[in-house]
Amino acid sequence: MTNKIALILGALVLCAIAVDAVLFDMTGTFFLARKLLDFIEWLKFWR
């Protein structure tokens, strides 16, 4: 992955979080964060 692609992807993620914050009160971001924490707990079980 080149630096240009990484910067573009990072900018897209930040824009998506900003849109979620402005339009949807961060509900999508909190949902994904909770699912990520559940997934991490599941992975810790298999370690």
All heavy atoms as atom14 arrays in JSON, in Angstrom:
{
  "sequence": "MTNKIALILGALVLCAIAVDAVLFDMTGTFFLARKLLDFIEWLKFWR",
  "atom14_mask": [
    [1, 1, 1, 1, 1, 1, 1, 1, 0, 0, 0, 0, 0, 0],
    [1, 1, 1, 1, 1, 1, 1, 0, 0, 0, 0, 0, 0, 0],
    [1, 1, 1, 1, 1, 1, 1, 1, 0, 0, 0, 0, 0, 0],
    [1, 1, 1, 1, 1, 1, 1, 1, 1, 0, 0, 0, 0, 0],
    [1, 1, 1, 1, 1, 1, 1, 1, 0, 0, 0, 0, 0, 0],
    [1, 1, 1, 1, 1, 0, 0, 0, 0, 0, 0, 0, 0, 0],
    [1, 1, 1, 1, 1, 1, 1, 1, 0, 0, 0, 0, 0, 0],
    [1, 1, 1, 1, 1, 1, 1, 1, 0, 0, 0, 0, 0, 0],
    [1, 1, 1, 1, 1, 1, 1, 1, 0, 0, 0, 0, 0, 0],
    [1, 1, 1, 1, 0, 0, 0, 0, 0, 0, 0, 0, 0, 0],
    [1, 1, 1, 1, 1, 0, 0, 0, 0, 0, 0, 0, 0, 0],
    [1, 1, 1, 1, 1, 1, 1, 1, 0, 0, 0, 0, 0, 0],
    [1, 1, 1, 1, 1, 1, 1, 0, 0, 0, 0, 0, 0, 0],
    [1, 1, 1, 1, 1, 1, 1, 1, 0, 0, 0, 0, 0, 0],
    [1, 1, 1, 1, 1, 1, 0, 0, 0, 0, 0, 0, 0, 0],
    [1, 1, 1, 1, 1, 0, 0, 0, 0, 0, 0, 0, 0, 0],
    [1, 1, 1, 1, 1, 1, 1, 1, 0, 0, 0, 0, 0, 0],
    [1, 1, 1, 1, 1, 0, 0, 0, 0, 0, 0, 0, 0, 0],
    [1, 1, 1, 1, 1, 1, 1, 0, 0, 0, 0, 0, 0, 0],
    [1, 1, 1, 1, 1, 1, 1, 1, 0, 0, 0, 0, 0, 0],
    [1, 1, 1, 1, 1, 0, 0, 0, 0, 0, 0, 0, 0, 0],
    [1, 1, 1, 1, 1, 1, 1, 0, 0, 0, 0, 0, 0, 0],
    [1, 1, 1, 1, 1, 1, 1, 1, 0, 0, 0, 0, 0, 0],
    [1, 1, 1, 1, 1, 1, 1, 1, 1, 1, 1, 0, 0, 0],
    [1, 1, 1, 1, 1, 1, 1, 1, 0, 0, 0, 0, 0, 0],
    [1, 1, 1, 1, 1, 1, 1, 1, 0, 0, 0, 0, 0, 0],
    [1, 1, 1, 1, 1, 1, 1, 0, 0, 0, 0, 0, 0, 0],
    [1, 1, 1, 1, 0, 0, 0, 0, 0, 0, 0, 0, 0, 0],
    [1, 1, 1, 1, 1, 1, 1, 0, 0, 0, 0, 0, 0, 0],
    [1, 1, 1, 1, 1, 1, 1, 1, 1, 1, 1, 0, 0, 0],
    [1, 1, 1, 1, 1, 1, 1, 1, 1, 1, 1, 0, 0, 0],
    [1, 1, 1, 1, 1, 1, 1, 1, 0, 0, 0, 0, 0, 0],
    [1, 1, 1, 1, 1, 0, 0, 0, 0, 0, 0, 0, 0, 0],
    [1, 1, 1, 1, 1, 1, 1, 1, 1, 1, 1, 0, 0, 0],
    [1, 1, 1, 1, 1, 1, 1, 1, 1, 0, 0, 0, 0, 0],
    [1, 1, 1, 1, 1, 1, 1, 1, 0, 0, 0, 0, 0, 0],
    [1, 1, 1, 1, 1, 1, 1, 1, 0, 0, 0, 0, 0, 0],
    [1, 1, 1, 1, 1, 1, 1, 1, 0, 0, 0, 0, 0, 0],
    [1, 1, 1, 1, 1, 1, 1, 1, 1, 1, 1, 0, 0, 0],
    [1, 1, 1, 1, 1, 1, 1, 1, 0, 0, 0, 0, 0, 0],
    [1, 1, 1, 1, 1, 1, 1, 1, 1, 0, 0, 0, 0, 0],
    [1, 1, 1, 1, 1, 1, 1, 1, 1, 1, 1, 1, 1, 1],
    [1, 1, 1, 1, 1, 1, 1, 1, 0, 0, 0, 0, 0, 0],
    [1, 1, 1, 1, 1, 1, 1, 1, 1, 0, 0, 0, 0, 0],
    [1, 1, 1, 1, 1, 1, 1, 1, 1, 1, 1, 0, 0, 0],
    [1, 1, 1, 1, 1, 1, 1, 1, 1, 1, 1, 1, 1, 1],
    [1, 1, 1, 1, 1, 1, 1, 1, 1, 1, 1, 0, 0, 0]
  ],
  "atom14_positions": [
    [[0.85, -1.16, 0.0], [0.0, 0.0, 0.0], [0.9, 1.24, 0.0], [1.78, 1.36, 0.85], [-0.9, -0.01, 1.23], [-1.81, 1.18, 1.31], [-2.88, 1.24, 2.74], [-3.83, -0.22, 2.56], [0.0, 0.0, 0.0], [0.0, 0.0, 0.0], [0.0, 0.0, 0.0], [0.0, 0.0, 0.0], [0.0, 0.0, 0.0], [0.0, 0.0, 0.0]],
    [[0.64, 2.1, -0.91], [1.44, 3.32, -0.98], [0.91, 4.36, 0.01], [-0.19, 4.23, 0.55], [1.37, 3.92, -2.4], [0.03, 4.3, -2.67], [1.85, 2.92, -3.44], [0.0, 0.0, 0.0], [0.0, 0.0, 0.0], [0.0, 0.0, 0.0], [0.0, 0.0, 0.0], [0.0, 0.0, 0.0], [0.0, 0.0, 0.0], [0.0, 0.0, 0.0]],
    [[1.72, 5.37, 0.24], [1.33, 6.44, 1.16], [0.09, 7.18, 0.67], [-0.77, 7.56, 1.47], [2.47, 7.44, 1.35], [3.58, 6.85, 2.19], [3.38, 5.89, 2.93], [4.76, 7.42, 2.05], [0.0, 0.0, 0.0], [0.0, 0.0, 0.0], [0.0, 0.0, 0.0], [0.0, 0.0, 0.0], [0.0, 0.0, 0.0], [0.0, 0.0, 0.0]],
    [[-0.02, 7.35, -0.62], [-1.17, 8.07, -1.18], [-2.46, 7.3, -0.92], [-3.47, 7.89, -0.51], [-0.96, 8.27, -2.69], [-2.05, 9.07, -3.35], [-1.75, 9.28, -4.81], [-2.87, 10.05, -5.46], [-2.62, 10.28, -6.9], [0.0, 0.0, 0.0], [0.0, 0.0, 0.0], [0.0, 0.0, 0.0], [0.0, 0.0, 0.0], [0.0, 0.0, 0.0]],
    [[-2.44, 5.99, -1.14], [-3.64, 5.18, -0.89], [-3.98, 5.18, 0.58], [-5.16, 5.27, 0.96], [-3.42, 3.75, -1.43], [-3.31, 3.79, -2.95], [-4.56, 2.84, -1.01], [-2.9, 2.46, -3.56], [0.0, 0.0, 0.0], [0.0, 0.0, 0.0], [0.0, 0.0, 0.0], [0.0, 0.0, 0.0], [0.0, 0.0, 0.0], [0.0, 0.0, 0.0]],
    [[-2.97, 5.08, 1.45], [-3.22, 5.09, 2.89], [-3.84, 6.4, 3.34], [-4.76, 6.42, 4.17], [-1.91, 4.83, 3.64], [0.0, 0.0, 0.0], [0.0, 0.0, 0.0], [0.0, 0.0, 0.0], [0.0, 0.0, 0.0], [0.0, 0.0, 0.0], [0.0, 0.0, 0.0], [0.0, 0.0, 0.0], [0.0, 0.0, 0.0], [0.0, 0.0, 0.0]],
    [[-3.37, 7.5, 2.81], [-3.93, 8.81, 3.16], [-5.37, 8.94, 2.67], [-6.23, 9.5, 3.37], [-3.07, 9.94, 2.6], [-1.72, 10.13, 3.28], [-0.89, 11.17, 2.54], [-1.91, 10.53, 4.73], [0.0, 0.0, 0.0], [0.0, 0.0, 0.0], [0.0, 0.0, 0.0], [0.0, 0.0, 0.0], [0.0, 0.0, 0.0], [0.0, 0.0, 0.0]],
    [[-5.65, 8.46, 1.49], [-7.01, 8.52, 0.95], [-7.95, 7.68, 1.8], [-9.06, 8.11, 2.15], [-7.03, 8.09, -0.53], [-6.34, 9.14, -1.39], [-8.46, 7.87, -1.02], [-6.1, 8.72, -2.82], [0.0, 0.0, 0.0], [0.0, 0.0, 0.0], [0.0, 0.0, 0.0], [0.0, 0.0, 0.0], [0.0, 0.0, 0.0], [0.0, 0.0, 0.0]],
    [[-7.53, 6.45, 2.14], [-8.37, 5.6, 2.98], [-8.59, 6.21, 4.36], [-9.7, 6.15, 4.91], [-7.75, 4.21, 3.11], [-7.82, 3.33, 1.87], [-7.06, 2.04, 2.1], [-9.25, 3.04, 1.5], [0.0, 0.0, 0.0], [0.0, 0.0, 0.0], [0.0, 0.0, 0.0], [0.0, 0.0, 0.0], [0.0, 0.0, 0.0], [0.0, 0.0, 0.0]],
    [[-7.55, 6.79, 4.92], [-7.68, 7.46, 6.22], [-8.65, 8.63, 6.16], [-9.46, 8.83, 7.06], [0.0, 0.0, 0.0], [0.0, 0.0, 0.0], [0.0, 0.0, 0.0], [0.0, 0.0, 0.0], [0.0, 0.0, 0.0], [0.0, 0.0, 0.0], [0.0, 0.0, 0.0], [0.0, 0.0, 0.0], [0.0, 0.0, 0.0], [0.0, 0.0, 0.0]],
    [[-8.57, 9.4, 5.09], [-9.47, 10.53, 4.92], [-10.92, 10.05, 4.76], [-11.85, 10.66, 5.3], [-9.06, 11.37, 3.72], [0.0, 0.0, 0.0], [0.0, 0.0, 0.0], [0.0, 0.0, 0.0], [0.0, 0.0, 0.0], [0.0, 0.0, 0.0], [0.0, 0.0, 0.0], [0.0, 0.0, 0.0], [0.0, 0.0, 0.0], [0.0, 0.0, 0.0]],
    [[-11.12, 8.94, 4.04], [-12.47, 8.4, 3.88], [-13.04, 7.93, 5.21], [-14.22, 8.15, 5.49], [-12.46, 7.26, 2.87], [-12.32, 7.65, 1.41], [-12.19, 6.4, 0.54], [-13.51, 8.47, 0.98], [0.0, 0.0, 0.0], [0.0, 0.0, 0.0], [0.0, 0.0, 0.0], [0.0, 0.0, 0.0], [0.0, 0.0, 0.0], [0.0, 0.0, 0.0]],
    [[-12.22, 7.29, 6.02], [-12.69, 6.83, 7.33], [-13.05, 8.02, 8.21], [-14.1, 8.02, 8.88], [-11.62, 5.95, 8.01], [-11.94, 5.7, 9.46], [-11.48, 4.64, 7.27], [0.0, 0.0, 0.0], [0.0, 0.0, 0.0], [0.0, 0.0, 0.0], [0.0, 0.0, 0.0], [0.0, 0.0, 0.0], [0.0, 0.0, 0.0], [0.0, 0.0, 0.0]],
    [[-12.2, 9.04, 8.22], [-12.51, 10.24, 9.02], [-13.77, 10.94, 8.53], [-14.57, 11.43, 9.33], [-11.33, 11.2, 9.0], [-10.11, 10.74, 9.79], [-8.97, 11.74, 9.62], [-10.44, 10.54, 11.25], [0.0, 0.0, 0.0], [0.0, 0.0, 0.0], [0.0, 0.0, 0.0], [0.0, 0.0, 0.0], [0.0, 0.0, 0.0], [0.0, 0.0, 0.0]],
    [[-13.97, 11.0, 7.22], [-15.19, 11.6, 6.67], [-16.42, 10.78, 7.06], [-17.46, 11.36, 7.4], [-15.1, 11.72, 5.16], [-13.98, 13.0, 4.62], [0.0, 0.0, 0.0], [0.0, 0.0, 0.0], [0.0, 0.0, 0.0], [0.0, 0.0, 0.0], [0.0, 0.0, 0.0], [0.0, 0.0, 0.0], [0.0, 0.0, 0.0], [0.0, 0.0, 0.0]],
    [[-16.3, 9.47, 7.04], [-17.44, 8.63, 7.43], [-17.78, 8.82, 8.89], [-18.96, 8.89, 9.27], [-17.12, 7.16, 7.14], [0.0, 0.0, 0.0], [0.0, 0.0, 0.0], [0.0, 0.0, 0.0], [0.0, 0.0, 0.0], [0.0, 0.0, 0.0], [0.0, 0.0, 0.0], [0.0, 0.0, 0.0], [0.0, 0.0, 0.0], [0.0, 0.0, 0.0]],
    [[-16.78, 8.94, 9.74], [-17.03, 9.18, 11.17], [-17.65, 10.56, 11.37], [-18.57, 10.73, 12.18], [-15.73, 9.02, 11.98], [-15.3, 7.56, 11.99], [-15.89, 9.54, 13.4], [-13.95, 7.29, 12.59], [0.0, 0.0, 0.0], [0.0, 0.0, 0.0], [0.0, 0.0, 0.0], [0.0, 0.0, 0.0], [0.0, 0.0, 0.0], [0.0, 0.0, 0.0]],
    [[-17.18, 11.55, 10.62], [-17.74, 12.9, 10.74], [-19.21, 12.92, 10.29], [-20.05, 13.55, 10.94], [-16.91, 13.88, 9.91], [0.0, 0.0, 0.0], [0.0, 0.0, 0.0], [0.0, 0.0, 0.0], [0.0, 0.0, 0.0], [0.0, 0.0, 0.0], [0.0, 0.0, 0.0], [0.0, 0.0, 0.0], [0.0, 0.0, 0.0], [0.0, 0.0, 0.0]],
    [[-19.52, 12.25, 9.2], [-20.91, 12.19, 8.73], [-21.78, 11.49, 9.76], [-22.89, 11.92, 10.05], [-20.99, 11.49, 7.36], [-22.41, 11.12, 6.99], [-20.38, 12.37, 6.29], [0.0, 0.0, 0.0], [0.0, 0.0, 0.0], [0.0, 0.0, 0.0], [0.0, 0.0, 0.0], [0.0, 0.0, 0.0], [0.0, 0.0, 0.0], [0.0, 0.0, 0.0]],
    [[-21.27, 10.41, 10.34], [-22.02, 9.68, 11.37], [-22.25, 10.57, 12.59], [-23.33, 10.54, 13.19], [-21.27, 8.41, 11.76], [-22.08, 7.52, 12.68], [-23.3, 7.39, 12.46], [-21.49, 6.95, 13.62], [0.0, 0.0, 0.0], [0.0, 0.0, 0.0], [0.0, 0.0, 0.0], [0.0, 0.0, 0.0], [0.0, 0.0, 0.0], [0.0, 0.0, 0.0]],
    [[-21.26, 11.36, 12.95], [-21.4, 12.24, 14.11], [-22.43, 13.34, 13.86], [-23.23, 13.66, 14.73], [-20.05, 12.87, 14.46], [0.0, 0.0, 0.0], [0.0, 0.0, 0.0], [0.0, 0.0, 0.0], [0.0, 0.0, 0.0], [0.0, 0.0, 0.0], [0.0, 0.0, 0.0], [0.0, 0.0, 0.0], [0.0, 0.0, 0.0], [0.0, 0.0, 0.0]],
    [[-22.41, 13.91, 12.67], [-23.3, 15.03, 12.37], [-24.73, 14.57, 12.11], [-25.69, 15.15, 12.64], [-22.75, 15.83, 11.16], [-23.75, 16.87, 10.69], [-21.43, 16.48, 11.51], [0.0, 0.0, 0.0], [0.0, 0.0, 0.0], [0.0, 0.0, 0.0], [0.0, 0.0, 0.0], [0.0, 0.0, 0.0], [0.0, 0.0, 0.0], [0.0, 0.0, 0.0]],
    [[-24.89, 13.53, 11.33], [-26.23, 13.13, 10.92], [-26.9, 12.1, 11.83], [-28.12, 12.1, 11.96], [-26.19, 12.58, 9.48], [-25.74, 13.55, 8.4], [-25.72, 12.86, 7.06], [-26.63, 14.77, 8.37], [0.0, 0.0, 0.0], [0.0, 0.0, 0.0], [0.0, 0.0, 0.0], [0.0, 0.0, 0.0], [0.0, 0.0, 0.0], [0.0, 0.0, 0.0]],
    [[-26.11, 11.21, 12.42], [-26.7, 10.08, 13.12], [-26.29, 9.97, 14.59], [-26.48, 8.93, 15.21], [-26.34, 8.77, 12.4], [-26.75, 8.76, 10.96], [-25.8, 8.76, 9.96], [-28.09, 8.77, 10.61], [-26.17, 8.75, 8.63], [-28.47, 8.76, 9.28], [-27.51, 8.76, 8.29], [0.0, 0.0, 0.0], [0.0, 0.0, 0.0], [0.0, 0.0, 0.0]],
    [[-25.71, 11.02, 15.16], [-25.33, 11.05, 16.58], [-24.42, 9.9, 16.99], [-24.55, 9.35, 18.09], [-26.57, 11.07, 17.48], [-27.39, 12.33, 17.3], [-26.78, 13.37, 17.0], [-28.61, 12.26, 17.43], [0.0, 0.0, 0.0], [0.0, 0.0, 0.0], [0.0, 0.0, 0.0], [0.0, 0.0, 0.0], [0.0, 0.0, 0.0], [0.0, 0.0, 0.0]],
    [[-23.53, 9.48, 16.13], [-22.5, 8.46, 16.39], [-23.05, 7.07, 16.68], [-22.36, 6.23, 17.26], [-21.59, 8.9, 17.56], [-20.82, 10.18, 17.33], [-19.48, 10.02, 16.16], [-18.27, 9.2, 17.15], [0.0, 0.0, 0.0], [0.0, 0.0, 0.0], [0.0, 0.0, 0.0], [0.0, 0.0, 0.0], [0.0, 0.0, 0.0], [0.0, 0.0, 0.0]],
    [[-24.29, 6.79, 16.31], [-24.86, 5.47, 16.6], [-24.14, 4.37, 15.84], [-23.89, 3.29, 16.4], [-26.36, 5.43, 16.29], [-26.57, 5.83, 14.93], [-27.14, 6.35, 17.2], [0.0, 0.0, 0.0], [0.0, 0.0, 0.0], [0.0, 0.0, 0.0], [0.0, 0.0, 0.0], [0.0, 0.0, 0.0], [0.0, 0.0, 0.0], [0.0, 0.0, 0.0]],
    [[-23.79, 4.6, 14.6], [-23.08, 3.59, 13.81], [-21.68, 3.34, 14.34], [-21.22, 2.2, 14.41], [0.0, 0.0, 0.0], [0.0, 0.0, 0.0], [0.0, 0.0, 0.0], [0.0, 0.0, 0.0], [0.0, 0.0, 0.0], [0.0, 0.0, 0.0], [0.0, 0.0, 0.0], [0.0, 0.0, 0.0], [0.0, 0.0, 0.0], [0.0, 0.0, 0.0]],
    [[-21.0, 4.4, 14.73], [-19.65, 4.26, 15.27], [-19.67, 3.5, 16.59], [-18.82, 2.63, 16.82], [-19.01, 5.64, 15.45], [-19.05, 6.34, 14.19], [-17.58, 5.53, 15.89], [0.0, 0.0, 0.0], [0.0, 0.0, 0.0], [0.0, 0.0, 0.0], [0.0, 0.0, 0.0], [0.0, 0.0, 0.0], [0.0, 0.0, 0.0], [0.0, 0.0, 0.0]],
    [[-20.62, 3.82, 17.47], [-20.71, 3.11, 18.74], [-21.07, 1.64, 18.53], [-20.57, 0.76, 19.23], [-21.71, 3.77, 19.67], [-21.22, 5.08, 20.25], [-22.07, 6.15, 20.34], [-19.92, 5.21, 20.69], [-21.64, 7.35, 20.86], [-19.47, 6.4, 21.21], [-20.33, 7.49, 21.3], [0.0, 0.0, 0.0], [0.0, 0.0, 0.0], [0.0, 0.0, 0.0]],
    [[-21.94, 1.36, 17.58], [-22.3, -0.01, 17.27], [-21.07, -0.8, 16.82], [-20.82, -1.91, 17.3], [-23.38, -0.05, 16.18], [-23.68, -1.42, 15.68], [-24.46, -2.29, 16.43], [-23.17, -1.86, 14.47], [-24.74, -3.57, 15.97], [-23.44, -3.13, 14.01], [-24.23, -3.99, 14.76], [0.0, 0.0, 0.0], [0.0, 0.0, 0.0], [0.0, 0.0, 0.0]],
    [[-20.29, -0.22, 15.9], [-19.1, -0.91, 15.42], [-18.06, -1.06, 16.53], [-17.37, -2.09, 16.59], [-18.5, -0.16, 14.23], [-19.31, -0.23, 12.95], [-18.66, 0.64, 11.88], [-19.42, -1.65, 12.47], [0.0, 0.0, 0.0], [0.0, 0.0, 0.0], [0.0, 0.0, 0.0], [0.0, 0.0, 0.0], [0.0, 0.0, 0.0], [0.0, 0.0, 0.0]],
    [[-17.94, -0.08, 17.4], [-16.99, -0.18, 18.51], [-17.39, -1.31, 19.47], [-16.53, -2.08, 19.92], [-16.92, 1.15, 19.27], [0.0, 0.0, 0.0], [0.0, 0.0, 0.0], [0.0, 0.0, 0.0], [0.0, 0.0, 0.0], [0.0, 0.0, 0.0], [0.0, 0.0, 0.0], [0.0, 0.0, 0.0], [0.0, 0.0, 0.0], [0.0, 0.0, 0.0]],
    [[-18.69, -1.43, 19.75], [-19.14, -2.52, 20.63], [-18.9, -3.88, 20.0], [-18.48, -4.83, 20.66], [-20.62, -2.35, 20.96], [-20.85, -1.41, 22.14], [-22.3, -1.39, 22.52], [-22.89, -0.3, 21.74], [-24.04, -0.36, 21.1], [-24.8, -1.41, 21.17], [-24.48, 0.66, 20.4], [0.0, 0.0, 0.0], [0.0, 0.0, 0.0], [0.0, 0.0, 0.0]],
    [[-19.17, -3.99, 18.7], [-18.93, -5.25, 18.0], [-17.44, -5.59, 17.97], [-17.06, -6.75, 18.08], [-19.49, -5.2, 16.58], [-20.99, -5.21, 16.53], [-21.53, -6.49, 17.13], [-23.02, -6.52, 17.11], [-23.57, -7.73, 17.7], [0.0, 0.0, 0.0], [0.0, 0.0, 0.0], [0.0, 0.0, 0.0], [0.0, 0.0, 0.0], [0.0, 0.0, 0.0]],
    [[-16.59, -4.58, 17.81], [-15.15, -4.8, 17.82], [-14.69, -5.3, 19.19], [-13.87, -6.23, 19.27], [-14.4, -3.53, 17.45], [-12.87, -3.63, 17.45], [-12.39, -4.63, 16.41], [-12.25, -2.27, 17.22], [0.0, 0.0, 0.0], [0.0, 0.0, 0.0], [0.0, 0.0, 0.0], [0.0, 0.0, 0.0], [0.0, 0.0, 0.0], [0.0, 0.0, 0.0]],
    [[-15.23, -4.73, 20.26], [-14.88, -5.19, 21.6], [-15.36, -6.62, 21.84], [-14.64, -7.43, 22.46], [-15.46, -4.25, 22.65], [-14.79, -2.89, 22.75], [-15.53, -2.01, 23.75], [-13.34, -3.03, 23.13], [0.0, 0.0, 0.0], [0.0, 0.0, 0.0], [0.0, 0.0, 0.0], [0.0, 0.0, 0.0], [0.0, 0.0, 0.0], [0.0, 0.0, 0.0]],
    [[-16.54, -6.96, 21.36], [-17.02, -8.34, 21.47], [-16.1, -9.29, 20.7], [-15.8, -10.39, 21.18], [-18.45, -8.47, 20.93], [-19.47, -7.81, 21.82], [-19.16, -7.56, 23.01], [-20.58, -7.54, 21.33], [0.0, 0.0, 0.0], [0.0, 0.0, 0.0], [0.0, 0.0, 0.0], [0.0, 0.0, 0.0], [0.0, 0.0, 0.0], [0.0, 0.0, 0.0]],
    [[-15.67, -8.88, 19.53], [-14.79, -9.71, 18.72], [-13.44, -9.91, 19.41], [-12.88, -11.01, 19.4], [-14.6, -9.08, 17.34], [-13.74, -9.87, 16.41], [-14.12, -11.13, 15.99], [-12.55, -9.36, 15.96], [-13.33, -11.86, 15.13], [-11.75, -10.08, 15.1], [-12.13, -11.34, 14.68], [0.0, 0.0, 0.0], [0.0, 0.0, 0.0], [0.0, 0.0, 0.0]],
    [[-12.91, -8.85, 20.03], [-11.65, -8.96, 20.76], [-11.79, -9.92, 21.93], [-10.9, -10.74, 22.19], [-11.17, -7.57, 21.2], [-10.73, -6.76, 19.99], [-10.02, -7.68, 22.2], [-10.46, -5.29, 20.27], [0.0, 0.0, 0.0], [0.0, 0.0, 0.0], [0.0, 0.0, 0.0], [0.0, 0.0, 0.0], [0.0, 0.0, 0.0], [0.0, 0.0, 0.0]],
    [[-12.9, -9.84, 22.65], [-13.14, -10.78, 23.74], [-13.21, -12.21, 23.23], [-12.7, -13.13, 23.86], [-14.42, -10.42, 24.48], [-14.33, -9.16, 25.32], [-13.4, -9.33, 26.5], [-13.38, -10.42, 27.09], [-12.68, -8.36, 26.8], [0.0, 0.0, 0.0], [0.0, 0.0, 0.0], [0.0, 0.0, 0.0], [0.0, 0.0, 0.0], [0.0, 0.0, 0.0]],
    [[-13.84, -12.42, 22.09], [-13.95, -13.75, 21.5], [-12.56, -14.26, 21.11], [-12.25, -15.44, 21.3], [-14.87, -13.7, 20.3], [-15.11, -15.03, 19.67], [-15.95, -16.01, 20.11], [-14.5, -15.53, 18.47], [-15.91, -17.08, 19.26], [-15.03, -16.82, 18.25], [-13.58, -15.0, 17.57], [-14.64, -17.59, 17.17], [-13.22, -15.78, 16.5], [-13.75, -17.04, 16.32]],
    [[-11.73, -13.38, 20.55], [-10.38, -13.79, 20.18], [-9.54, -14.12, 21.4], [-8.7, -15.03, 21.36], [-9.7, -12.69, 19.37], [-10.15, -12.53, 17.93], [-9.43, -11.36, 17.28], [-9.91, -13.79, 17.14], [0.0, 0.0, 0.0], [0.0, 0.0, 0.0], [0.0, 0.0, 0.0], [0.0, 0.0, 0.0], [0.0, 0.0, 0.0], [0.0, 0.0, 0.0]],
    [[-9.73, -13.38, 22.5], [-8.98, -13.67, 23.72], [-9.32, -15.06, 24.25], [-8.46, -15.73, 24.82], [-9.27, -12.62, 24.79], [-8.54, -11.32, 24.53], [-8.7, -10.22, 25.54], [-9.47, -10.44, 26.76], [-9.59, -9.25, 27.61], [0.0, 0.0, 0.0], [0.0, 0.0, 0.0], [0.0, 0.0, 0.0], [0.0, 0.0, 0.0], [0.0, 0.0, 0.0]],
    [[-10.54, -15.51, 24.06], [-10.95, -16.82, 24.49], [-10.14, -17.89, 23.74], [-9.74, -18.9, 24.33], [-12.44, -17.03, 24.25], [-12.91, -18.44, 24.49], [-13.1, -18.89, 25.78], [-13.15, -19.3, 23.44], [-13.52, -20.19, 26.02], [-13.58, -20.59, 23.66], [-13.75, -21.04, 24.96], [0.0, 0.0, 0.0], [0.0, 0.0, 0.0], [0.0, 0.0, 0.0]],
    [[-9.93, -17.71, 22.45], [-9.23, -18.71, 21.65], [-7.72, -18.63, 21.76], [-7.02, -19.44, 21.19], [-9.66, -18.57, 20.19], [-11.06, -19.01, 19.99], [-12.13, -18.21, 19.79], [-11.57, -20.35, 20.05], [-13.27, -18.95, 19.71], [-12.94, -20.28, 19.85], [-10.97, -21.59, 20.23], [-13.75, -21.4, 19.84], [-11.77, -22.71, 20.22], [-13.14, -22.61, 20.02]],
    [[-7.21, -17.67, 22.47], [-5.77, -17.53, 22.6], [-5.25, -18.5, 23.54], [-5.04, -19.3, 24.09], [-5.43, -16.14, 23.07], [-3.97, -15.9, 23.13], [-3.69, -14.47, 23.49], [-2.26, -14.3, 23.53], [-1.64, -13.5, 24.33], [-2.31, -12.73, 25.15], [-0.36, -13.39, 24.32], [0.0, 0.0, 0.0], [0.0, 0.0, 0.0], [0.0, 0.0, 0.0]]
  ]
}
